[in-house]
Amino acid sequence: MTDLSPAAQAVLDATCSRWPRTHEWIIAAALEAVADQVVPVSDRPDPSNEFEYGQWLAKHTTRSYLLAIAAELEANEV
């Protein structure tokens, strides 16, 4: 088991405080499902439309953060 980032550790702590025997891969699968439902993959808009591009970038960044935490937790599974 490796040291987790603060974000991944917070997710693990919050989950395990409620369900102590939860495995990291279960949490990772839940985060992947959240990413798919809340911030699904979408086509990149034309960067000249600053509003649409800004919205897309925020969603893309959020999805990347969620999937990175999921990957970190899955890799941490013993």
PyMOL Python script that loads the backbone (N, CA, C, O; Angstrom):
from pymol import cmd

cmd.read_pdbstr("""\
ATOM      1  N   MET A   1       0.842  -1.168   0.000  1.00  0.00           N
ATOM      2  CA  MET A   1       0.000   0.000   0.000  1.00  0.00           C
ATOM      3  C   MET A   1       0.892   1.237   0.000  1.00  0.00           C
ATOM      4  O   MET A   1       1.868   1.309   0.747  1.00  0.00           O
ATOM      5  N   THR A   2       0.549   2.208  -0.842  1.00  0.00           N
ATOM      6  CA  THR A   2       1.328   3.424  -0.954  1.00  0.00           C
ATOM      7  C   THR A   2       0.602   4.585  -0.287  1.00  0.00           C
ATOM      8  O   THR A   2      -0.577   4.490   0.056  1.00  0.00           O
ATOM      9  N   ASP A   3       1.330   5.681  -0.113  1.00  0.00           N
ATOM     10  CA  ASP A   3       0.691   6.890   0.389  1.00  0.00           C
ATOM     11  C   ASP A   3      -0.238   7.430  -0.688  1.00  0.00           C
ATOM     12  O   ASP A   3       0.113   7.469  -1.867  1.00  0.00           O
ATOM     13  N   LEU A   4      -1.410   7.840  -0.271  1.00  0.00           N
ATOM     14  CA  LEU A   4      -2.392   8.391  -1.201  1.00  0.00           C
ATOM     15  C   LEU A   4      -2.323   9.908  -1.203  1.00  0.00           C
ATOM     16  O   LEU A   4      -1.851  10.521  -0.245  1.00  0.00           O
ATOM     17  N   SER A   5      -2.792  10.501  -2.274  1.00  0.00           N
ATOM     18  CA  SER A   5      -2.918  11.950  -2.323  1.00  0.00           C
ATOM     19  C   SER A   5      -3.961  12.368  -1.285  1.00  0.00           C
ATOM     20  O   SER A   5      -4.771  11.544  -0.862  1.00  0.00           O
ATOM     21  N   PRO A   6      -3.952  13.621  -0.876  1.00  0.00           N
ATOM     22  CA  PRO A   6      -4.955  14.072   0.091  1.00  0.00           C
ATOM     23  C   PRO A   6      -6.394  13.842  -0.390  1.00  0.00           C
ATOM     24  O   PRO A   6      -7.263  13.486   0.406  1.00  0.00           O
ATOM     25  N   ALA A   7      -6.646  14.044  -1.686  1.00  0.00           N
ATOM     26  CA  ALA A   7      -8.001  13.845  -2.210  1.00  0.00           C
ATOM     27  C   ALA A   7      -8.423  12.377  -2.122  1.00  0.00           C
ATOM     28  O   ALA A   7      -9.526  12.068  -1.672  1.00  0.00           O
ATOM     29  N   ALA A   8      -7.537  11.475  -2.553  1.00  0.00           N
ATOM     30  CA  ALA A   8      -7.861  10.047  -2.508  1.00  0.00           C
ATOM     31  C   ALA A   8      -7.996   9.567  -1.065  1.00  0.00           C
ATOM     32  O   ALA A   8      -8.872   8.757  -0.760  1.00  0.00           O
ATOM     33  N   GLN A   9      -7.136  10.061  -0.179  1.00  0.00           N
ATOM     34  CA  GLN A   9      -7.218   9.672   1.230  1.00  0.00           C
ATOM     35  C   GLN A   9      -8.525  10.151   1.850  1.00  0.00           C
ATOM     36  O   GLN A   9      -9.127   9.440   2.654  1.00  0.00           O
ATOM     37  N   ALA A  10      -8.964  11.347   1.485  1.00  0.00           N
ATOM     38  CA  ALA A  10     -10.228  11.877   2.010  1.00  0.00           C
ATOM     39  C   ALA A  10     -11.408  11.022   1.559  1.00  0.00           C
ATOM     40  O   ALA A  10     -12.318  10.754   2.344  1.00  0.00           O
ATOM     41  N   VAL A  11     -11.398  10.592   0.293  1.00  0.00           N
ATOM     42  CA  VAL A  11     -12.466   9.728  -0.211  1.00  0.00           C
ATOM     43  C   VAL A  11     -12.441   8.394   0.528  1.00  0.00           C
ATOM     44  O   VAL A  11     -13.487   7.897   0.944  1.00  0.00           O
ATOM     45  N   LEU A  12     -11.263   7.816   0.692  1.00  0.00           N
ATOM     46  CA  LEU A  12     -11.129   6.536   1.392  1.00  0.00           C
ATOM     47  C   LEU A  12     -11.576   6.657   2.846  1.00  0.00           C
ATOM     48  O   LEU A  12     -12.310   5.803   3.343  1.00  0.00           O
ATOM     49  N   ASP A  13     -11.140   7.707   3.527  1.00  0.00           N
ATOM     50  CA  ASP A  13     -11.523   7.905   4.928  1.00  0.00           C
ATOM     51  C   ASP A  13     -13.024   8.081   5.074  1.00  0.00           C
ATOM     52  O   ASP A  13     -13.639   7.495   5.964  1.00  0.00           O
ATOM     53  N   ALA A  14     -13.617   8.891   4.198  1.00  0.00           N
ATOM     54  CA  ALA A  14     -15.059   9.129   4.280  1.00  0.00           C
ATOM     55  C   ALA A  14     -15.849   7.844   4.042  1.00  0.00           C
ATOM     56  O   ALA A  14     -16.845   7.590   4.720  1.00  0.00           O
ATOM     57  N   THR A  15     -15.414   7.050   3.098  1.00  0.00           N
ATOM     58  CA  THR A  15     -16.114   5.804   2.798  1.00  0.00           C
ATOM     59  C   THR A  15     -15.933   4.792   3.916  1.00  0.00           C
ATOM     60  O   THR A  15     -16.898   4.163   4.349  1.00  0.00           O
ATOM     61  N   CYS A  16     -14.711   4.633   4.384  1.00  0.00           N
ATOM     62  CA  CYS A  16     -14.426   3.617   5.399  1.00  0.00           C
ATOM     63  C   CYS A  16     -14.978   3.996   6.777  1.00  0.00           C
ATOM     64  O   CYS A  16     -15.153   3.127   7.631  1.00  0.00           O
ATOM     65  N   SER A  17     -15.249   5.275   6.999  1.00  0.00           N
ATOM     66  CA  SER A  17     -15.871   5.649   8.272  1.00  0.00           C
ATOM     67  C   SER A  17     -17.310   5.159   8.321  1.00  0.00           C
ATOM     68  O   SER A  17     -17.858   4.937   9.400  1.00  0.00           O
ATOM     69  N   ARG A  18     -17.913   4.991   7.169  1.00  0.00           N
ATOM     70  CA  ARG A  18     -19.298   4.507   7.096  1.00  0.00           C
ATOM     71  C   ARG A  18     -19.347   2.996   6.882  1.00  0.00           C
ATOM     72  O   ARG A  18     -20.149   2.298   7.503  1.00  0.00           O
ATOM     73  N   TRP A  19     -18.489   2.505   6.006  1.00  0.00           N
ATOM     74  CA  TRP A  19     -18.422   1.080   5.677  1.00  0.00           C
ATOM     75  C   TRP A  19     -16.979   0.613   5.846  1.00  0.00           C
ATOM     76  O   TRP A  19     -16.216   0.648   4.881  1.00  0.00           O
ATOM     77  N   PRO A  20     -16.582   0.176   7.044  1.00  0.00           N
ATOM     78  CA  PRO A  20     -15.170  -0.109   7.342  1.00  0.00           C
ATOM     79  C   PRO A  20     -14.532  -1.193   6.475  1.00  0.00           C
ATOM     80  O   PRO A  20     -13.312  -1.190   6.310  1.00  0.00           O
ATOM     81  N   ARG A  21     -15.293  -2.097   5.930  1.00  0.00           N
ATOM     82  CA  ARG A  21     -14.699  -3.204   5.177  1.00  0.00           C
ATOM     83  C   ARG A  21     -14.770  -2.983   3.669  1.00  0.00           C
ATOM     84  O   ARG A  21     -14.713  -3.940   2.897  1.00  0.00           O
ATOM     85  N   THR A  22     -14.894  -1.741   3.252  1.00  0.00           N
ATOM     86  CA  THR A  22     -14.975  -1.413   1.831  1.00  0.00           C
ATOM     87  C   THR A  22     -13.586  -1.499   1.193  1.00  0.00           C
ATOM     88  O   THR A  22     -12.601  -1.037   1.770  1.00  0.00           O
ATOM     89  N   HIS A  23     -13.518  -2.082   0.025  1.00  0.00           N
ATOM     90  CA  HIS A  23     -12.256  -2.187  -0.717  1.00  0.00           C
ATOM     91  C   HIS A  23     -12.098  -0.992  -1.650  1.00  0.00           C
ATOM     92  O   HIS A  23     -13.076  -0.413  -2.122  1.00  0.00           O
ATOM     93  N   GLU A  24     -10.856  -0.646  -1.897  1.00  0.00           N
ATOM     94  CA  GLU A  24     -10.576   0.502  -2.749  1.00  0.00           C
ATOM     95  C   GLU A  24     -11.146   0.347  -4.148  1.00  0.00           C
ATOM     96  O   GLU A  24     -11.590   1.328  -4.746  1.00  0.00           O
ATOM     97  N   TRP A  25     -11.141  -0.870  -4.680  1.00  0.00           N
ATOM     98  CA  TRP A  25     -11.639  -1.055  -6.050  1.00  0.00           C
ATOM     99  C   TRP A  25     -13.129  -0.773  -6.142  1.00  0.00           C
ATOM    100  O   TRP A  25     -13.612  -0.352  -7.194  1.00  0.00           O
ATOM    101  N   ILE A  26     -13.868  -0.998  -5.056  1.00  0.00           N
ATOM    102  CA  ILE A  26     -15.304  -0.686  -5.049  1.00  0.00           C
ATOM    103  C   ILE A  26     -15.502   0.824  -5.104  1.00  0.00           C
ATOM    104  O   ILE A  26     -16.362   1.318  -5.834  1.00  0.00           O
ATOM    105  N   ILE A  27     -14.704   1.556  -4.329  1.00  0.00           N
ATOM    106  CA  ILE A  27     -14.783   3.011  -4.334  1.00  0.00           C
ATOM    107  C   ILE A  27     -14.384   3.536  -5.712  1.00  0.00           C
ATOM    108  O   ILE A  27     -15.012   4.458  -6.234  1.00  0.00           O
ATOM    109  N   ALA A  28     -13.346   2.952  -6.294  1.00  0.00           N
ATOM    110  CA  ALA A  28     -12.888   3.372  -7.624  1.00  0.00           C
ATOM    111  C   ALA A  28     -13.992   3.165  -8.658  1.00  0.00           C
ATOM    112  O   ALA A  28     -14.221   4.035  -9.498  1.00  0.00           O
ATOM    113  N   ALA A  29     -14.666   2.040  -8.608  1.00  0.00           N
ATOM    114  CA  ALA A  29     -15.754   1.771  -9.553  1.00  0.00           C
ATOM    115  C   ALA A  29     -16.893   2.781  -9.378  1.00  0.00           C
ATOM    116  O   ALA A  29     -17.483   3.231 -10.360  1.00  0.00           O
ATOM    117  N   ALA A  30     -17.193   3.128  -8.145  1.00  0.00           N
ATOM    118  CA  ALA A  30     -18.236   4.120  -7.889  1.00  0.00           C
ATOM    119  C   ALA A  30     -17.834   5.489  -8.446  1.00  0.00           C
ATOM    120  O   ALA A  30     -18.660   6.182  -9.040  1.00  0.00           O
ATOM    121  N   LEU A  31     -16.577   5.881  -8.258  1.00  0.00           N
ATOM    122  CA  LEU A  31     -16.118   7.167  -8.784  1.00  0.00           C
ATOM    123  C   LEU A  31     -16.138   7.191 -10.314  1.00  0.00           C
ATOM    124  O   LEU A  31     -16.455   8.216 -10.916  1.00  0.00           O
ATOM    125  N   GLU A  32     -15.803   6.070 -10.934  1.00  0.00           N
ATOM    126  CA  GLU A  32     -15.866   5.998 -12.394  1.00  0.00           C
ATOM    127  C   GLU A  32     -17.298   6.153 -12.882  1.00  0.00           C
ATOM    128  O   GLU A  32     -17.546   6.817 -13.888  1.00  0.00           O
ATOM    129  N   ALA A  33     -18.247   5.537 -12.167  1.00  0.00           N
ATOM    130  CA  ALA A  33     -19.656   5.678 -12.527  1.00  0.00           C
ATOM    131  C   ALA A  33     -20.124   7.116 -12.341  1.00  0.00           C
ATOM    132  O   ALA A  33     -20.883   7.637 -13.158  1.00  0.00           O
ATOM    133  N   VAL A  34     -19.673   7.750 -11.275  1.00  0.00           N
ATOM    134  CA  VAL A  34     -20.012   9.160 -11.042  1.00  0.00           C
ATOM    135  C   VAL A  34     -19.484  10.016 -12.193  1.00  0.00           C
ATOM    136  O   VAL A  34     -20.205  10.866 -12.715  1.00  0.00           O
ATOM    137  N   ALA A  35     -18.246   9.798 -12.582  1.00  0.00           N
ATOM    138  CA  ALA A  35     -17.662  10.571 -13.680  1.00  0.00           C
ATOM    139  C   ALA A  35     -18.475  10.402 -14.954  1.00  0.00           C
ATOM    140  O   ALA A  35     -18.730  11.374 -15.664  1.00  0.00           O
ATOM    141  N   ASP A  36     -18.884   9.169 -15.244  1.00  0.00           N
ATOM    142  CA  ASP A  36     -19.664   8.915 -16.464  1.00  0.00           C
ATOM    143  C   ASP A  36     -21.037   9.586 -16.417  1.00  0.00           C
ATOM    144  O   ASP A  36     -21.529  10.058 -17.442  1.00  0.00           O
ATOM    145  N   GLN A  37     -21.653   9.632 -15.245  1.00  0.00           N
ATOM    146  CA  GLN A  37     -22.991  10.200 -15.123  1.00  0.00           C
ATOM    147  C   GLN A  37     -22.986  11.725 -14.999  1.00  0.00           C
ATOM    148  O   GLN A  37     -23.824  12.399 -15.597  1.00  0.00           O
ATOM    149  N   VAL A  38     -22.054  12.262 -14.235  1.00  0.00           N
ATOM    150  CA  VAL A  38     -22.059  13.683 -13.936  1.00  0.00           C
ATOM    151  C   VAL A  38     -21.308  14.494 -14.984  1.00  0.00           C
ATOM    152  O   VAL A  38     -21.763  15.565 -15.386  1.00  0.00           O
ATOM    153  N   VAL A  39     -20.177  13.998 -15.421  1.00  0.00           N
ATOM    154  CA  VAL A  39     -19.359  14.703 -16.417  1.00  0.00           C
ATOM    155  C   VAL A  39     -18.964  13.740 -17.535  1.00  0.00           C
ATOM    156  O   VAL A  39     -17.799  13.359 -17.649  1.00  0.00           O
ATOM    157  N   PRO A  40     -19.938  13.348 -18.358  1.00  0.00           N
ATOM    158  CA  PRO A  40     -19.624  12.401 -19.427  1.00  0.00           C
ATOM    159  C   PRO A  40     -18.669  13.000 -20.450  1.00  0.00           C
ATOM    160  O   PRO A  40     -18.518  14.217 -20.555  1.00  0.00           O
ATOM    161  N   VAL A  41     -18.037  12.118 -21.194  1.00  0.00           N
ATOM    162  CA  VAL A  41     -17.134  12.548 -22.259  1.00  0.00           C
ATOM    163  C   VAL A  41     -17.942  13.331 -23.285  1.00  0.00           C
ATOM    164  O   VAL A  41     -19.029  12.911 -23.683  1.00  0.00           O
ATOM    165  N   SER A  42     -17.413  14.455 -23.703  1.00  0.00           N
ATOM    166  CA  SER A  42     -18.080  15.249 -24.729  1.00  0.00           C
ATOM    167  C   SER A  42     -17.033  15.780 -25.701  1.00  0.00           C
ATOM    168  O   SER A  42     -15.849  15.869 -25.376  1.00  0.00           O
ATOM    169  N   ASP A  43     -17.487  16.126 -26.878  1.00  0.00           N
ATOM    170  CA  ASP A  43     -16.584  16.656 -27.893  1.00  0.00           C
ATOM    171  C   ASP A  43     -16.087  18.033 -27.488  1.00  0.00           C
ATOM    172  O   ASP A  43     -16.818  18.825 -26.894  1.00  0.00           O
ATOM    173  N   ARG A  44     -14.867  18.297 -27.810  1.00  0.00           N
ATOM    174  CA  ARG A  44     -14.267  19.602 -27.515  1.00  0.00           C
ATOM    175  C   ARG A  44     -14.871  20.650 -28.452  1.00  0.00           C
ATOM    176  O   ARG A  44     -14.844  20.482 -29.671  1.00  0.00           O
ATOM    177  N   PRO A  45     -15.415  21.730 -27.886  1.00  0.00           N
ATOM    178  CA  PRO A  45     -16.008  22.764 -28.742  1.00  0.00           C
ATOM    179  C   PRO A  45     -14.932  23.644 -29.377  1.00  0.00           C
ATOM    180  O   PRO A  45     -13.747  23.540 -29.060  1.00  0.00           O
ATOM    181  N   ASP A  46     -15.368  24.486 -30.256  1.00  0.00           N
ATOM    182  CA  ASP A  46     -14.482  25.448 -30.903  1.00  0.00           C
ATOM    183  C   ASP A  46     -13.933  26.406 -29.845  1.00  0.00           C
ATOM    184  O   ASP A  46     -14.711  27.054 -29.145  1.00  0.00           O
ATOM    185  N   PRO A  47     -12.597  26.509 -29.713  1.00  0.00           N
ATOM    186  CA  PRO A  47     -12.012  27.385 -28.697  1.00  0.00           C
ATOM    187  C   PRO A  47     -12.359  28.863 -28.883  1.00  0.00           C
ATOM    188  O   PRO A  47     -12.206  29.652 -27.950  1.00  0.00           O
ATOM    189  N   SER A  48     -12.821  29.245 -30.067  1.00  0.00           N
ATOM    190  CA  SER A  48     -13.176  30.647 -30.272  1.00  0.00           C
ATOM    191  C   SER A  48     -14.462  31.020 -29.527  1.00  0.00           C
ATOM    192  O   SER A  48     -14.712  32.199 -29.275  1.00  0.00           O
ATOM    193  N   ASN A  49     -15.268  30.033 -29.179  1.00  0.00           N
ATOM    194  CA  ASN A  49     -16.452  30.283 -28.352  1.00  0.00           C
ATOM    195  C   ASN A  49     -16.010  30.114 -26.901  1.00  0.00           C
ATOM    196  O   ASN A  49     -16.042  29.012 -26.354  1.00  0.00           O
ATOM    197  N   GLU A  50     -15.604  31.203 -26.297  1.00  0.00           N
ATOM    198  CA  GLU A  50     -14.986  31.141 -24.974  1.00  0.00           C
ATOM    199  C   GLU A  50     -15.904  30.557 -23.908  1.00  0.00           C
ATOM    200  O   GLU A  50     -15.442  29.824 -23.033  1.00  0.00           O
ATOM    201  N   PHE A  51     -17.187  30.868 -23.967  1.00  0.00           N
ATOM    202  CA  PHE A  51     -18.114  30.359 -22.960  1.00  0.00           C
ATOM    203  C   PHE A  51     -18.230  28.838 -23.035  1.00  0.00           C
ATOM    204  O   PHE A  51     -18.069  28.151 -22.026  1.00  0.00           O
ATOM    205  N   GLU A  52     -18.508  28.317 -24.218  1.00  0.00           N
ATOM    206  CA  GLU A  52     -18.641  26.864 -24.380  1.00  0.00           C
ATOM    207  C   GLU A  52     -17.326  26.157 -24.084  1.00  0.00           C
ATOM    208  O   GLU A  52     -17.307  25.094 -23.462  1.00  0.00           O
ATOM    209  N   TYR A  53     -16.235  26.751 -24.531  1.00  0.00           N
ATOM    210  CA  TYR A  53     -14.935  26.135 -24.282  1.00  0.00           C
ATOM    211  C   TYR A  53     -14.623  26.119 -22.785  1.00  0.00           C
ATOM    212  O   TYR A  53     -14.096  25.130 -22.276  1.00  0.00           O
ATOM    213  N   GLY A  54     -14.941  27.195 -22.082  1.00  0.00           N
ATOM    214  CA  GLY A  54     -14.726  27.252 -20.633  1.00  0.00           C
ATOM    215  C   GLY A  54     -15.549  26.212 -19.893  1.00  0.00           C
ATOM    216  O   GLY A  54     -15.059  25.568 -18.966  1.00  0.00           O
ATOM    217  N   GLN A  55     -16.812  26.048 -20.307  1.00  0.00           N
ATOM    218  CA  GLN A  55     -17.651  25.012 -19.689  1.00  0.00           C
ATOM    219  C   GLN A  55     -17.062  23.627 -19.939  1.00  0.00           C
ATOM    220  O   GLN A  55     -16.971  22.811 -19.023  1.00  0.00           O
ATOM    221  N   TRP A  56     -16.667  23.369 -21.176  1.00  0.00           N
ATOM    222  CA  TRP A  56     -16.108  22.063 -21.517  1.00  0.00           C
ATOM    223  C   TRP A  56     -14.838  21.801 -20.722  1.00  0.00           C
ATOM    224  O   TRP A  56     -14.634  20.702 -20.207  1.00  0.00           O
ATOM    225  N   LEU A  57     -13.982  22.821 -20.623  1.00  0.00           N
ATOM    226  CA  LEU A  57     -12.717  22.663 -19.912  1.00  0.00           C
ATOM    227  C   LEU A  57     -12.950  22.356 -18.435  1.00  0.00           C
ATOM    228  O   LEU A  57     -12.264  21.507 -17.866  1.00  0.00           O
ATOM    229  N   ALA A  58     -13.905  23.033 -17.812  1.00  0.00           N
ATOM    230  CA  ALA A  58     -14.223  22.775 -16.406  1.00  0.00           C
ATOM    231  C   ALA A  58     -14.734  21.352 -16.222  1.00  0.00           C
ATOM    232  O   ALA A  58     -14.326  20.664 -15.286  1.00  0.00           O
ATOM    233  N   LYS A  59     -15.613  20.909 -17.096  1.00  0.00           N
ATOM    234  CA  LYS A  59     -16.147  19.538 -17.012  1.00  0.00           C
ATOM    235  C   LYS A  59     -15.036  18.513 -17.251  1.00  0.00           C
ATOM    236  O   LYS A  59     -14.934  17.515 -16.538  1.00  0.00           O
ATOM    237  N   HIS A  60     -14.214  18.773 -18.257  1.00  0.00           N
ATOM    238  CA  HIS A  60     -13.115  17.862 -18.589  1.00  0.00           C
ATOM    239  C   HIS A  60     -12.135  17.741 -17.414  1.00  0.00           C
ATOM    240  O   HIS A  60     -11.662  16.650 -17.094  1.00  0.00           O
ATOM    241  N   THR A  61     -11.844  18.869 -16.786  1.00  0.00           N
ATOM    242  CA  THR A  61     -10.935  18.877 -15.641  1.00  0.00           C
ATOM    243  C   THR A  61     -11.529  18.109 -14.468  1.00  0.00           C
ATOM    244  O   THR A  61     -10.835  17.320 -13.827  1.00  0.00           O
ATOM    245  N   THR A  62     -12.798  18.332 -14.187  1.00  0.00           N
ATOM    246  CA  THR A  62     -13.474  17.624 -13.099  1.00  0.00           C
ATOM    247  C   THR A  62     -13.473  16.124 -13.354  1.00  0.00           C
ATOM    248  O   THR A  62     -13.185  15.337 -12.453  1.00  0.00           O
ATOM    249  N   ARG A  63     -13.795  15.728 -14.581  1.00  0.00           N
ATOM    250  CA  ARG A  63     -13.782  14.296 -14.934  1.00  0.00           C
ATOM    251  C   ARG A  63     -12.388  13.715 -14.743  1.00  0.00           C
ATOM    252  O   ARG A  63     -12.245  12.608 -14.223  1.00  0.00           O
ATOM    253  N   SER A  64     -11.363  14.449 -15.158  1.00  0.00           N
ATOM    254  CA  SER A  64      -9.991  13.973 -15.006  1.00  0.00           C
ATOM    255  C   SER A  64      -9.623  13.778 -13.544  1.00  0.00           C
ATOM    256  O   SER A  64      -8.975  12.792 -13.194  1.00  0.00           O
ATOM    257  N   TYR A  65     -10.030  14.710 -12.685  1.00  0.00           N
ATOM    258  CA  TYR A  65      -9.753  14.584 -11.250  1.00  0.00           C
ATOM    259  C   TYR A  65     -10.438  13.354 -10.661  1.00  0.00           C
ATOM    260  O   TYR A  65      -9.825  12.597  -9.910  1.00  0.00           O
ATOM    261  N   LEU A  66     -11.704  13.159 -11.002  1.00  0.00           N
ATOM    262  CA  LEU A  66     -12.433  11.990 -10.484  1.00  0.00           C
ATOM    263  C   LEU A  66     -11.777  10.688 -10.935  1.00  0.00           C
ATOM    264  O   LEU A  66     -11.598   9.770 -10.135  1.00  0.00           O
ATOM    265  N   LEU A  67     -11.421  10.607 -12.209  1.00  0.00           N
ATOM    266  CA  LEU A  67     -10.816   9.376 -12.723  1.00  0.00           C
ATOM    267  C   LEU A  67      -9.412   9.165 -12.170  1.00  0.00           C
ATOM    268  O   LEU A  67      -8.982   8.024 -11.999  1.00  0.00           O
ATOM    269  N   ALA A  68      -8.696  10.241 -11.889  1.00  0.00           N
ATOM    270  CA  ALA A  68      -7.365  10.104 -11.292  1.00  0.00           C
ATOM    271  C   ALA A  68      -7.470   9.551  -9.866  1.00  0.00           C
ATOM    272  O   ALA A  68      -6.674   8.700  -9.471  1.00  0.00           O
ATOM    273  N   ILE A  69      -8.432  10.026  -9.109  1.00  0.00           N
ATOM    274  CA  ILE A  69      -8.635   9.506  -7.751  1.00  0.00           C
ATOM    275  C   ILE A  69      -9.033   8.035  -7.826  1.00  0.00           C
ATOM    276  O   ILE A  69      -8.541   7.216  -7.049  1.00  0.00           O
ATOM    277  N   ALA A  70      -9.913   7.702  -8.750  1.00  0.00           N
ATOM    278  CA  ALA A  70     -10.332   6.303  -8.915  1.00  0.00           C
ATOM    279  C   ALA A  70      -9.141   5.416  -9.261  1.00  0.00           C
ATOM    280  O   ALA A  70      -8.986   4.334  -8.694  1.00  0.00           O
ATOM    281  N   ALA A  71      -8.308   5.865 -10.181  1.00  0.00           N
ATOM    282  CA  ALA A  71      -7.131   5.078 -10.567  1.00  0.00           C
ATOM    283  C   ALA A  71      -6.177   4.911  -9.415  1.00  0.00           C
ATOM    284  O   ALA A  71      -5.602   3.838  -9.232  1.00  0.00           O
ATOM    285  N   GLU A  72      -5.998   5.968  -8.628  1.00  0.00           N
ATOM    286  CA  GLU A  72      -5.094   5.898  -7.483  1.00  0.00           C
ATOM    287  C   GLU A  72      -5.604   4.896  -6.443  1.00  0.00           C
ATOM    288  O   GLU A  72      -4.831   4.112  -5.893  1.00  0.00           O
ATOM    289  N   LEU A  73      -6.896   4.933  -6.185  1.00  0.00           N
ATOM    290  CA  LEU A  73      -7.467   3.990  -5.211  1.00  0.00           C
ATOM    291  C   LEU A  73      -7.381   2.551  -5.716  1.00  0.00           C
ATOM    292  O   LEU A  73      -7.071   1.634  -4.956  1.00  0.00           O
ATOM    293  N   GLU A  74      -7.654   2.370  -6.980  1.00  0.00           N
ATOM    294  CA  GLU A  74      -7.595   1.017  -7.563  1.00  0.00           C
ATOM    295  C   GLU A  74      -6.167   0.480  -7.508  1.00  0.00           C
ATOM    296  O   GLU A  74      -5.963  -0.698  -7.217  1.00  0.00           O
ATOM    297  N   ALA A  75      -5.192   1.316  -7.781  1.00  0.00           N
ATOM    298  CA  ALA A  75      -3.788   0.892  -7.725  1.00  0.00           C
ATOM    299  C   ALA A  75      -3.325   0.614  -6.301  1.00  0.00           C
ATOM    300  O   ALA A  75      -2.358  -0.117  -6.090  1.00  0.00           O
ATOM    301  N   ASN A  76      -4.009   1.192  -5.333  1.00  0.00           N
ATOM    302  CA  ASN A  76      -3.649   1.042  -3.926  1.00  0.00           C
ATOM    303  C   ASN A  76      -4.219  -0.247  -3.323  1.00  0.00           C
ATOM    304  O   ASN A  76      -3.820  -0.642  -2.228  1.00  0.00           O
ATOM    305  N   GLU A  77      -5.137  -0.896  -4.020  1.00  0.00           N
ATOM    306  CA  GLU A  77      -5.770  -2.117  -3.500  1.00  0.00           C
ATOM    307  C   GLU A  77      -4.717  -3.181  -3.225  1.00  0.00           C
ATOM    308  O   GLU A  77      -3.846  -3.438  -4.057  1.00  0.00           O
ATOM    309  N   VAL A  78      -4.803  -3.781  -2.077  1.00  0.00           N
ATOM    310  CA  VAL A  78      -3.827  -4.809  -1.688  1.00  0.00           C
ATOM    311  C   VAL A  78      -4.392  -6.182  -1.925  1.00  0.00           C
ATOM    312  O   VAL A  78      -3.721  -7.180  -1.659  1.00  0.00           O
TER     313      VAL A  78
END
""", "prot")
cmd.dss("prot")
cmd.show_as("cartoon", "prot")
cmd.util.cbc("prot")
cmd.orient("prot")
